[in-house]
Amino acid sequence: MRKVWLVIKREYLSRVKTKGFVITTILIPALLIGFIAFDIAASNSSLSQTQRIAILDGSHGLAESVAASLGQDKLPDGKPAYKVTETISQPGLAVRAMLEVQVRSGKLDGFLWIPPEPSLGKNPQFVTKSATVFTEMSAMDDAITEAVVLQRLQGRGISTQELHRLLEGMDVHVIRLTRRGETEEKGQSLIVAGIMAMVLYIALVAYGVRTMRSVQEEKTSRTMEILVSSIRPLQLLAGKILGVAAVGLTQFLIWAISAGLLSAYGLTIARQLSPSASQYHIHIPPALLAFMIVYFIGGYFLYSSIYATIGALVSSEQDAQQLQMPVTMVLVVGILLFQVIMQNPNSSRSILLSIVPFWSPMLMLMRIGLQQPPVWQIALSLAVLALTDMAVVYVTARLYRVGVLMYGKRPSLVELARWFRYS
């Protein structure tokens, strides 16, 4: 056990003390925060300017109603979202050409053209230079729809005030029942579950590849011959896997503490800016963090053992990349299956896929984050994952014992079977 501990200590310290570990530990959270901040800033900037538009009304009297409806839309700072500079009734082609020139020169952000008969299959058009304006078209769609409906009902003697009272909309808020009580759901659970599953995928690939490269470097540099003369190959394998695992857990712990501090700071700022903001904050249950660590350990032992075997079998970087590709593709398939879990976490397909050991660390973690499944399903997935880990580690140990001292061409499947049988 002392020899195993020495290998663990060496693997751990040799990685924690590197600049790469420090950079990735700090850089990944910083990049994540930067992307979120940039997205928020970009979203706010796209909505911070009033759109100057004109309305060409080819129908009869829709322009005023549309302009009034658009005038009710406000930006976050209270300014109007749209400013109608002019409305032109029954415009000709020359008027449209003139407005196109103004849009190209920047005097107008766009103009809305309403066809003579918008209810007979002729769709209104919004002419602009912007390629992203389609993301903000819901206001115009609602304004024109409301104007057409008003025109139809006024023709039947129904007043505008009565219509607004009858058609007053209601927003349905989603309330999710949790063990802590009730919380308003605005997609935060899906975001948390998706991010945690993606982080787990990145960690499994990153630390698995690190284990493979550690074995390969020592093998190609002939350091392995010195090591196996003083320690059993199985002890060396165990030390490498546990040492790199300790590095991963250290990084996870730093990220978890940083995320907790940042979320607490963000919640404090949000409460100061808006007293009602506390009911919308993202809450990560401690149980979910615990499951993330458990599934990371289970998935790590599975994939690091496979990657360590690849490192022991090959003698060149090119062979290592070729063999690691199928393993990485298995993990990528797990990412593609996220959509199945998101659509229905409790469907038969979701249950079956989340028990498959090669994908259960990511998929079951996502299911727990979205809607915690029955305890027996979690226990079954952990049991299957643990049994698979033991089987893979057993096979890895037998191949590793022979492979670390074999050089030259990559072994065939027949040779691998012979190694396994003789080791």
Residue pairs with C-beta under 8 A, 6 or more apart in sequence:
3 230
3 231
3 232
3 235
3 239
4 235
4 238
4 239
4 242
5 239
6 239
7 231
7 235
7 236
7 238
7 239
7 240
7 243
8 239
8 242
8 243
8 246
9 243
10 239
10 243
11 214
11 239
11 240
11 242
11 243
11 244
11 246
11 247
12 243
12 244
12 246
12 247
12 250
15 21
15 210
15 243
15 244
15 247
16 247
16 250
21 247
21 251
24 251
25 251
25 254
25 255
28 255
29 255
29 258
29 259
29 262
33 262
44 76
46 132
46 135
46 136
47 75
47 76
47 81
47 136
48 75
48 76
48 77
49 75
50 75
50 79
50 80
50 81
50 82
50 83
51 81
51 82
51 83
51 109
51 110
52 83
52 85
52 107
52 108
52 109
53 70
53 82
53 83
53 84
53 85
53 108
53 109
53 110
53 111
53 112
53 126
54 84
54 85
54 86
54 87
54 88
54 99
54 102
54 108
54 111
54 112
55 63
55 66
55 67
55 84
55 86
55 87
55 88
55 111
55 112
55 114
56 87
56 88
56 91
56 95
56 96
56 99
56 111
56 112
56 113
56 114
57 63
57 87
57 88
57 89
57 90
57 91
57 114
58 90
58 91
58 113
58 114
58 115
58 116
59 114
59 115
59 116
59 117
59 118
61 151
62 114
62 118
62 144
62 147
62 148
62 151
63 87
63 88
63 89
63 114
64 87
65 143
65 146
65 147
65 150
65 151
66 112
66 114
66 140
66 143
66 144
66 147
67 84
67 87
69 142
69 143
69 146
69 147
70 81
70 82
70 84
70 139
70 140
70 143
71 80
71 82
71 84
73 80
73 81
73 82
73 139
74 80
74 81
75 81
81 139
82 139
85 108
88 95
91 113
96 111
96 113
99 108
99 111
99 127
100 127
102 108
102 111
103 109
103 110
103 111
103 127
103 128
103 129
104 129
109 128
109 130
110 126
110 127
110 128
110 129
110 130
110 133
111 126
111 127
112 124
112 125
112 126
112 127
112 140
113 124
113 125
113 126
113 127
114 124
114 144
115 122
115 123
115 124
116 122
118 124
118 144
118 148
119 148
119 152
124 140
124 144
126 133
126 137
126 140
149 163
149 167
150 160
150 163
153 163
154 160
173 184
174 184
174 185
174 186
175 182
175 183
175 184
175 185
176 182
176 183
176 184
176 185
176 189
178 285
179 285
180 283
180 285
183 279
183 283
184 279
184 280
186 280
188 280
188 282
188 283
189 369
189 370
190 342
190 370
191 282
192 282
192 284
192 288
192 369
193 365
193 366
193 368
193 369
193 370
194 338
194 342
194 366
196 288
196 292
196 365
196 366
196 369
197 338
197 362
197 363
197 365
197 366
197 369
198 335
199 255
200 292
200 295
200 296
200 299
200 361
200 362
200 365
201 331
201 334
201 335
201 362
203 248
203 251
203 252
203 296
203 300
204 296
204 299
204 300
204 303
204 331
204 361
205 303
205 328
205 331
207 244
207 245
207 247
207 248
207 300
207 304
208 300
208 303
208 304
208 306
208 307
208 327
209 307
209 324
210 244
210 247
211 240
211 241
211 244
211 304
211 307
211 308
211 311
212 307
212 308
212 310
212 311
212 320
212 324
213 311
213 320
214 240
214 244
214 311
215 224
215 240
215 308
215 311
215 312
215 400
215 404
216 311
216 314
216 317
216 320
217 223
218 224
218 227
219 311
219 312
219 315
219 404
219 407
220 315
220 316
224 404
224 405
225 405
227 236
228 236
228 404
228 405
231 239
233 397
233 400
233 401
233 404
234 397
234 400
234 401
236 404
237 308
237 396
237 397
237 400
240 308
241 300
241 301
241 304
241 305
241 308
244 304
245 297
245 300
245 301
245 304
248 296
248 300
249 293
249 296
249 297
252 292
252 293
252 296
256 289
259 284
263 281
263 282
263 284
266 281
267 277
267 278
267 281
270 277
270 278
270 281
271 277
271 278
287 368
288 365
288 368
288 369
291 364
291 365
291 368
291 378
292 365
294 382
295 360
295 361
295 362
295 364
295 365
295 385
296 361
298 357
298 360
298 361
298 382
298 385
298 386
298 389
299 360
299 361
299 362
299 385
301 389
301 392
301 393
302 357
302 358
302 385
302 388
302 389
302 392
303 327
303 331
305 389
305 392
305 393
305 396
306 327
306 392
306 396
307 324
307 327
308 396
308 400
309 395
309 396
309 399
309 400
309 403
310 320
310 323
310 324
310 327
311 320
312 399
312 400
312 403
312 404
313 319
313 323
313 399
313 403
313 406
313 410
313 411
313 416
314 320
314 323
314 410
315 407
315 408
315 409
315 410
319 410
323 410
330 358
330 359
331 358
331 362
333 359
334 358
334 359
334 362
334 363
335 362
337 353
337 359
337 363
338 362
338 363
338 366
340 347
340 349
340 350
340 353
341 350
341 353
341 354
341 363
341 366
341 367
341 370
342 366
342 370
344 350
345 366
345 367
345 370
345 371
345 373
346 367
346 371
346 373
350 363
350 367
351 373
351 377
353 359
353 363
354 360
354 363
354 364
354 367
354 373
354 377
354 381
355 364
355 377
355 380
355 381
355 384
356 363
356 384
357 381
357 384
357 385
357 387
357 388
357 389
358 388
360 381
360 384
360 385
361 385
364 373
364 377
364 378
364 381
367 373
368 378
395 420
398 419
398 420
398 423
399 416
399 419
399 420
399 423
401 423
402 419
402 422
402 423
403 411
403 419
411 419
